[in-house]
Amino acid sequence: MPAPNDATTILRNTSMALTAVGEGLGLIKGAAIVIKGPSIAWVGAEKDLPSSLADDAAIRDLEGRLVSPGLVDCHAHPVFAGRRADEFARRARGDHYLDIAREGGGIMATVRATREASQSELIELSCARMRFALQSGTTTMEAKSGYDLTSDGELRLLGVAAAVSAKQAIALRPTLLGAHALPPEFVGDRPGFIKTVTDEMIPRAASTRAAEAVDVYCDEGAFTLQETRLILEAAKRNGLKTKAHIGQFADLGAAQLLAELGSLSGDHLEVVSSEGLKAMAQAGVVATLLPGACVQLRMTPPPVEAIRHAGVAMAIGSDLNPGTSHSESLPLAMWLATTHYGMSVEEAWLGVTRNAARALGDASLGTIAEGGPADLVVWDAELPAEVPYHFGVNLVNSVYKGGNVVWAVPTGH
């Protein structure tokens, strides 16, 4: 992380600021933004900028560019070793993900590679992924464990996430995903593994503050609804937030469980009932949608219209992982969400800013607001629609984290 500063910087001559505050995108045309140290001191129309704020301030002319909050990636698996390009090739030929997993591929292929990797190797690999994410505008990212599946190993992966967060600009928010798959050591003893998660992994992660939340993969071929309940109730007893992968392949009723437990989010949701959505809406559980995996696996998209109609807030994650969504780019996920899911541009932007922050349980993120963190992205664009519209091209001009420029297009680019 860059060192904190107390300097004042004014960003002026914008096309607009997308603040994600209030109704819609909170657009302010011709906005100016005053950064004081790590925080936003003022935001509004430039014509209304108090002259006193300009005293001793550095001025940056943005030459008509768009400014947004730093992007928040609320569902990602960035700590892993190994590659699964061979599985990608098989799926491209028509093989099914679950068939590949049953043959020893899928999550377990990454578990084997990750267990074999050293701490330093995992840190180096994860930092490299953060460089790609930062250049795409991400300033905060969830970091799930889940690629070791032993108590010591899962705590090691959470430790890697903490080390990576300290070494570079993106703030990683750790989530324990000990129940990602059934490890080979517990084949034939599912209750024994669930007990390991509830009685060892979760208390250790909580007592050492290694994780903020606990996730479970509740789906066909993964963990049952009752197993998920046991794990998430253990998380709550230990003071950790809860969330789950649900409804990617089958609806097991997990949406209602997450609502009952007051969880942060239900993620994937290609298959979800109207009753589940109603429960999520009433409890304020965010629907985190993951179009990278959905499109790559050639699945029917989530029922976005039903989610919208139910009043469930929608977030968008990269689902960065080595098997089904090997991408650090939230702008690419926004393009997929608007073209393949039928989400509006406004919904896509809220999905990677304000609603993504809700899915992490941190309302201070994902907006440009006075007193909030100066996490910002300056885009080589004038309008919000240009970012998902011009897909496959990086429109990020510069990124601020805590008031510091942490990445910028090289001079002369």
PLY file of the C-alpha trace (Angstrom):
ply
format ascii 1.0
element vertex 413
property float x
property float y
property float z
element edge 412
property int vertex1
property int vertex2
end_header
0.00 0.00 0.00
1.19 3.56 -0.69
2.04 5.67 2.32
-0.75 8.02 3.51
-0.46 11.69 2.67
-2.00 14.93 3.91
-1.85 16.79 0.60
-4.90 18.36 -1.04
-5.58 17.63 -4.70
-8.43 18.96 -6.81
-9.62 16.97 -9.81
-11.31 19.38 -12.20
-12.54 19.66 -15.77
-14.30 16.30 -15.72
-17.03 15.28 -18.12
-18.88 14.08 -15.04
-18.45 12.24 -11.77
-20.32 8.99 -11.29
-20.73 9.15 -7.51
-23.15 6.20 -7.02
-24.77 8.31 -4.28
-28.52 8.84 -4.03
-30.79 7.93 -6.91
-29.33 6.09 -9.86
-25.68 6.68 -10.60
-25.53 10.04 -8.83
-24.08 11.76 -11.91
-22.64 15.27 -11.50
-21.82 16.90 -14.82
-18.74 19.11 -14.87
-17.80 17.88 -11.41
-14.80 18.72 -9.29
-13.48 16.45 -6.55
-11.32 17.62 -3.65
-9.05 14.97 -2.14
-7.60 15.68 1.30
-5.15 13.03 2.39
-6.84 9.63 2.00
-10.40 10.98 1.88
-12.85 12.92 -0.24
-13.18 16.44 1.21
-15.71 17.79 -1.30
-17.52 16.75 -4.48
-19.91 18.76 -6.59
-20.27 20.85 -9.72
-17.02 22.70 -10.39
-18.86 25.99 -10.62
-19.84 25.53 -6.96
-16.32 24.72 -5.72
-15.55 26.92 -2.67
-12.54 29.06 -3.44
-11.11 28.40 0.02
-10.59 24.74 -0.85
-8.25 25.65 -3.67
-5.69 27.28 -1.37
-2.39 25.37 -1.54
-4.05 22.56 -3.49
-2.52 20.70 -6.40
-4.77 20.93 -9.43
-5.22 18.08 -11.90
-7.02 18.86 -15.14
-8.84 15.71 -16.27
-9.48 17.11 -19.76
-13.10 16.07 -19.90
-12.74 12.54 -18.55
-15.20 10.49 -16.51
-14.47 9.78 -12.83
-15.99 6.90 -10.88
-15.48 5.24 -7.51
-12.78 2.62 -7.37
-14.35 -0.64 -8.50
-15.23 -3.21 -5.85
-14.86 -6.88 -6.78
-17.09 -8.65 -4.27
-16.56 -12.24 -5.45
-13.06 -13.43 -6.32
-10.71 -16.38 -5.72
-7.29 -14.75 -6.34
-5.05 -17.00 -4.21
-4.18 -20.18 -6.10
-1.49 -21.97 -8.07
-1.66 -23.95 -11.28
-3.49 -23.59 -14.57
-6.55 -25.27 -16.02
-6.37 -24.26 -19.67
-6.77 -27.93 -20.57
-10.21 -27.89 -18.97
-11.08 -24.75 -20.90
-10.19 -26.58 -24.11
-12.34 -29.55 -23.09
-15.34 -27.35 -22.34
-14.82 -25.59 -25.66
-15.25 -29.02 -27.25
-18.48 -29.52 -25.33
-17.48 -31.40 -22.16
-19.47 -30.48 -19.04
-17.88 -28.88 -15.99
-19.36 -31.42 -13.56
-18.10 -34.34 -15.65
-14.58 -32.88 -15.63
-14.80 -32.39 -11.86
-15.90 -36.00 -11.31
-12.80 -37.13 -13.22
-10.47 -35.29 -10.82
-10.44 -31.90 -12.52
-12.26 -28.78 -11.41
-11.60 -27.40 -7.94
-9.54 -30.41 -6.86
-7.04 -29.88 -9.68
-6.32 -26.43 -8.25
-6.23 -27.77 -4.69
-3.43 -30.16 -5.64
-1.38 -27.40 -7.29
-1.99 -24.91 -4.49
-1.02 -27.34 -1.74
2.28 -27.93 -3.53
3.09 -24.22 -3.96
5.24 -22.37 -1.44
4.06 -19.31 0.47
6.34 -17.05 -1.58
5.09 -18.55 -4.86
1.46 -17.94 -3.88
2.22 -14.35 -2.90
4.02 -13.70 -6.17
1.24 -15.25 -8.26
-1.47 -13.35 -6.40
0.37 -10.02 -6.65
0.62 -10.50 -10.41
-3.15 -10.94 -10.59
-3.61 -7.77 -8.54
-1.58 -5.81 -11.10
-4.04 -6.81 -13.83
-7.02 -6.02 -11.61
-5.66 -2.63 -10.58
-5.05 -1.62 -14.17
-8.71 -2.48 -14.84
-9.91 -0.15 -12.08
-10.36 -2.46 -9.09
-9.35 -0.93 -5.76
-10.99 -3.44 -3.38
-11.33 -7.19 -3.92
-12.65 -10.08 -1.90
-10.10 -12.85 -1.46
-11.64 -16.26 -0.86
-9.61 -19.18 0.37
-10.82 -22.63 -0.65
-7.96 -24.19 -2.58
-6.38 -26.23 0.21
-9.30 -27.64 2.26
-7.27 -28.41 5.39
-7.40 -26.27 8.51
-3.72 -25.29 8.36
-3.85 -24.83 4.61
-6.92 -22.61 4.58
-5.37 -20.41 7.26
-2.21 -20.30 5.15
-4.18 -19.03 2.15
-5.84 -16.34 4.27
-2.35 -15.36 5.41
-1.27 -15.09 1.79
-4.20 -12.77 1.14
-3.13 -10.55 4.06
0.45 -10.45 2.79
-0.66 -9.57 -0.73
-2.98 -6.85 0.57
-0.03 -5.28 2.39
2.32 -5.45 -0.61
0.25 -3.65 -3.25
-2.57 -1.14 -3.70
-5.72 -3.27 -3.87
-7.28 -3.90 -0.46
-8.11 -7.59 -0.14
-11.08 -8.56 2.03
-10.58 -12.16 3.25
-13.33 -14.79 3.18
-12.94 -18.34 4.48
-14.23 -20.79 1.86
-13.20 -23.96 3.63
-16.31 -25.72 2.29
-15.42 -25.28 -1.37
-15.24 -29.00 -2.13
-14.92 -32.30 -0.26
-11.18 -33.05 0.04
-9.86 -36.53 -0.75
-8.92 -37.10 2.90
-12.63 -37.06 3.81
-14.16 -39.06 0.98
-16.62 -41.30 2.78
-16.69 -39.05 5.86
-18.63 -35.93 4.99
-19.72 -35.33 8.61
-16.07 -35.42 9.67
-15.17 -32.71 7.18
-18.12 -30.52 8.14
-17.00 -30.82 11.77
-13.47 -29.82 10.75
-14.86 -26.68 9.11
-17.21 -25.76 11.97
-15.00 -26.70 14.91
-11.49 -25.95 13.60
-11.32 -23.74 10.52
-13.96 -21.21 11.52
-12.90 -20.68 15.16
-9.27 -20.33 14.11
-10.08 -17.84 11.36
-12.25 -15.84 13.73
-9.87 -15.82 16.70
-6.95 -14.68 14.55
-9.10 -12.24 12.56
-7.85 -13.93 9.41
-11.30 -13.74 7.76
-14.21 -11.33 7.74
-16.76 -13.76 6.35
-17.44 -17.44 5.69
-18.62 -18.79 2.33
-20.00 -22.23 1.38
-20.49 -23.79 -2.04
-24.09 -25.00 -1.68
-25.03 -26.71 -4.92
-25.35 -29.93 -6.84
-22.07 -31.83 -6.52
-20.95 -29.65 -3.61
-22.51 -29.19 -0.16
-26.10 -29.81 0.89
-28.47 -27.28 2.40
-28.17 -28.86 5.86
-24.37 -28.92 5.66
-24.45 -25.27 4.61
-26.65 -24.41 7.57
-24.26 -26.05 10.01
-21.28 -24.15 8.58
-22.93 -20.75 8.36
-24.44 -21.04 11.84
-20.93 -21.79 13.14
-19.71 -18.67 11.36
-22.36 -16.56 13.07
-21.52 -18.03 16.48
-17.93 -16.97 15.90
-18.86 -13.43 14.87
-18.18 -13.78 11.15
-20.37 -12.59 8.30
-21.93 -15.16 5.98
-22.51 -15.68 2.27
-22.72 -18.61 -0.13
-22.34 -19.82 -3.68
-25.91 -20.87 -4.51
-27.99 -21.94 -7.46
-25.26 -22.24 -10.06
-26.47 -25.69 -11.15
-29.47 -26.39 -8.90
-31.69 -24.54 -6.42
-31.32 -26.30 -3.06
-33.28 -23.65 -1.15
-30.19 -21.76 -0.01
-31.62 -18.33 -0.84
-34.16 -18.74 1.97
-31.42 -19.94 4.34
-29.25 -16.92 3.59
-32.21 -14.64 4.25
-32.93 -16.39 7.56
-29.31 -15.95 8.65
-29.04 -12.32 7.53
-26.24 -13.10 5.10
-24.43 -10.55 2.97
-25.00 -12.18 -0.41
-26.04 -15.17 -2.46
-23.71 -15.63 -5.43
-24.28 -17.09 -8.94
-28.10 -17.56 -8.87
-28.53 -19.03 -12.33
-31.28 -21.11 -10.70
-33.36 -19.52 -7.94
-37.04 -19.62 -7.00
-39.39 -16.67 -6.68
-39.79 -17.60 -3.00
-36.03 -17.43 -2.56
-35.83 -14.03 -4.19
-38.68 -12.70 -2.06
-36.86 -13.85 1.06
-33.58 -12.28 -0.09
-35.31 -8.98 -0.81
-36.98 -8.86 2.61
-33.70 -9.63 4.38
-31.53 -7.30 2.26
-29.36 -10.12 0.89
-27.49 -8.99 -2.24
-27.58 -11.09 -5.41
-23.99 -11.27 -6.64
-24.01 -12.22 -10.31
-20.99 -13.79 -12.00
-21.34 -13.57 -15.78
-17.78 -14.67 -16.52
-18.42 -18.19 -15.26
-21.97 -18.34 -16.55
-21.05 -17.46 -20.12
-17.94 -19.63 -20.13
-19.95 -22.64 -18.96
-22.66 -21.87 -21.57
-25.34 -21.71 -18.93
-28.71 -20.01 -19.00
-28.28 -16.58 -17.35
-29.84 -15.82 -13.97
-33.45 -14.57 -14.02
-32.41 -10.93 -13.93
-35.92 -9.61 -14.57
-37.26 -11.66 -11.66
-34.40 -10.50 -9.42
-35.07 -6.91 -10.42
-38.84 -7.29 -9.93
-38.31 -8.81 -6.48
-36.29 -5.76 -5.45
-33.05 -7.62 -4.74
-29.95 -5.46 -5.12
-27.61 -6.83 -7.79
-23.83 -6.85 -7.56
-21.36 -8.12 -10.17
-18.15 -10.00 -9.42
-15.30 -11.08 -11.65
-15.34 -14.57 -10.05
-11.60 -14.55 -10.72
-10.64 -18.22 -10.49
-8.47 -20.64 -12.48
-11.28 -22.85 -13.76
-14.36 -21.03 -14.97
-13.61 -17.30 -14.96
-9.91 -16.60 -15.33
-10.28 -12.84 -15.57
-9.39 -9.94 -13.28
-11.44 -7.43 -15.29
-14.65 -5.98 -13.85
-15.25 -3.88 -17.01
-15.37 -7.14 -18.96
-17.86 -8.54 -16.43
-19.94 -5.36 -16.90
-20.00 -5.95 -20.66
-21.17 -9.53 -20.16
-23.80 -8.38 -17.66
-25.24 -5.82 -20.05
-25.12 -7.97 -23.18
-25.72 -11.51 -21.89
-27.72 -10.90 -18.72
-29.91 -8.03 -19.87
-28.79 -5.67 -17.13
-28.89 -1.95 -17.79
-25.74 0.16 -17.83
-26.89 1.75 -14.59
-27.36 -1.66 -12.96
-23.94 -2.80 -14.14
-22.22 0.26 -12.67
-24.03 -0.06 -9.34
-23.10 -3.74 -9.43
-19.37 -2.96 -9.28
-19.64 0.03 -6.93
-22.35 0.64 -4.32
-24.04 -2.77 -4.44
-20.70 -4.60 -4.50
-19.74 -2.72 -1.35
-22.98 -3.91 0.25
-22.07 -7.48 -0.69
-18.83 -7.04 1.27
-20.66 -5.45 4.19
-18.82 -2.13 3.89
-20.99 0.85 2.93
-17.97 3.20 2.97
-16.80 1.75 -0.35
-18.18 2.10 -3.85
-19.20 5.76 -3.77
-17.67 9.21 -4.13
-18.89 10.92 -1.00
-17.52 13.55 1.38
-15.66 11.83 4.19
-15.39 8.59 2.23
-12.17 7.03 0.97
-10.52 8.67 -2.04
-10.62 5.46 -4.10
-11.25 6.68 -7.64
-10.88 5.71 -11.28
-10.31 8.23 -14.06
-11.50 6.84 -17.40
-10.57 7.71 -20.97
-14.28 8.13 -21.57
-16.92 10.81 -21.21
-20.03 8.72 -20.49
-20.62 5.74 -18.18
-21.94 3.61 -21.06
-18.59 3.81 -22.85
-16.91 1.47 -20.35
-19.02 -1.67 -21.04
-19.67 -0.55 -24.63
-15.98 -0.51 -25.66
-15.22 -4.00 -24.39
-11.84 -5.67 -24.62
-10.02 -2.32 -24.44
-8.75 -0.88 -21.18
-10.17 2.63 -20.79
-8.62 3.23 -17.35
-6.48 6.37 -17.39
-5.46 6.37 -13.72
-6.40 4.87 -10.37
-6.40 6.50 -6.93
-6.31 4.50 -3.70
-6.53 6.38 -0.43
-5.81 9.64 -2.25
-2.65 8.39 -3.98
-2.25 7.68 -7.67
-1.40 3.98 -7.65
-1.56 3.34 -11.39
-1.63 5.53 -14.48
-1.27 5.10 -18.21
2.43 5.57 -18.97
3.38 9.03 -20.21
3.26 9.20 -23.97
0.73 6.35 -24.19
0 1
1 2
2 3
3 4
4 5
5 6
6 7
7 8
8 9
9 10
10 11
11 12
12 13
13 14
14 15
15 16
16 17
17 18
18 19
19 20
20 21
21 22
22 23
23 24
24 25
25 26
26 27
27 28
28 29
29 30
30 31
31 32
32 33
33 34
34 35
35 36
36 37
37 38
38 39
39 40
40 41
41 42
42 43
43 44
44 45
45 46
46 47
47 48
48 49
49 50
50 51
51 52
52 53
53 54
54 55
55 56
56 57
57 58
58 59
59 60
60 61
61 62
62 63
63 64
64 65
65 66
66 67
67 68
68 69
69 70
70 71
71 72
72 73
73 74
74 75
75 76
76 77
77 78
78 79
79 80
80 81
81 82
82 83
83 84
84 85
85 86
86 87
87 88
88 89
89 90
90 91
91 92
92 93
93 94
94 95
95 96
96 97
97 98
98 99
99 100
100 101
101 102
102 103
103 104
104 105
105 106
106 107
107 108
108 109
109 110
110 111
111 112
112 113
113 114
114 115
115 116
116 117
117 118
118 119
119 120
120 121
121 122
122 123
123 124
124 125
125 126
126 127
127 128
128 129
129 130
130 131
131 132
132 133
133 134
134 135
135 136
136 137
137 138
138 139
139 140
140 141
141 142
142 143
143 144
144 145
145 146
146 147
147 148
148 149
149 150
150 151
151 152
152 153
153 154
154 155
155 156
156 157
157 158
158 159
159 160
160 161
161 162
162 163
163 164
164 165
165 166
166 167
167 168
168 169
169 170
170 171
171 172
172 173
173 174
174 175
175 176
176 177
177 178
178 179
179 180
180 181
181 182
182 183
183 184
184 185
185 186
186 187
187 188
188 189
189 190
190 191
191 192
192 193
193 194
194 195
195 196
196 197
197 198
198 199
199 200
200 201
201 202
202 203
203 204
204 205
205 206
206 207
207 208
208 209
209 210
210 211
211 212
212 213
213 214
214 215
215 216
216 217
217 218
218 219
219 220
220 221
221 222
222 223
223 224
224 225
225 226
226 227
227 228
228 229
229 230
230 231
231 232
232 233
233 234
234 235
235 236
236 237
237 238
238 239
239 240
240 241
241 242
242 243
243 244
244 245
245 246
246 247
247 248
248 249
249 250
250 251
251 252
252 253
253 254
254 255
255 256
256 257
257 258
258 259
259 260
260 261
261 262
262 263
263 264
264 265
265 266
266 267
267 268
268 269
269 270
270 271
271 272
272 273
273 274
274 275
275 276
276 277
277 278
278 279
279 280
280 281
281 282
282 283
283 284
284 285
285 286
286 287
287 288
288 289
289 290
290 291
291 292
292 293
293 294
294 295
295 296
296 297
297 298
298 299
299 300
300 301
301 302
302 303
303 304
304 305
305 306
306 307
307 308
308 309
309 310
310 311
311 312
312 313
313 314
314 315
315 316
316 317
317 318
318 319
319 320
320 321
321 322
322 323
323 324
324 325
325 326
326 327
327 328
328 329
329 330
330 331
331 332
332 333
333 334
334 335
335 336
336 337
337 338
338 339
339 340
340 341
341 342
342 343
343 344
344 345
345 346
346 347
347 348
348 349
349 350
350 351
351 352
352 353
353 354
354 355
355 356
356 357
357 358
358 359
359 360
360 361
361 362
362 363
363 364
364 365
365 366
366 367
367 368
368 369
369 370
370 371
371 372
372 373
373 374
374 375
375 376
376 377
377 378
378 379
379 380
380 381
381 382
382 383
383 384
384 385
385 386
386 387
387 388
388 389
389 390
390 391
391 392
392 393
393 394
394 395
395 396
396 397
397 398
398 399
399 400
400 401
401 402
402 403
403 404
404 405
405 406
406 407
407 408
408 409
409 410
410 411
411 412
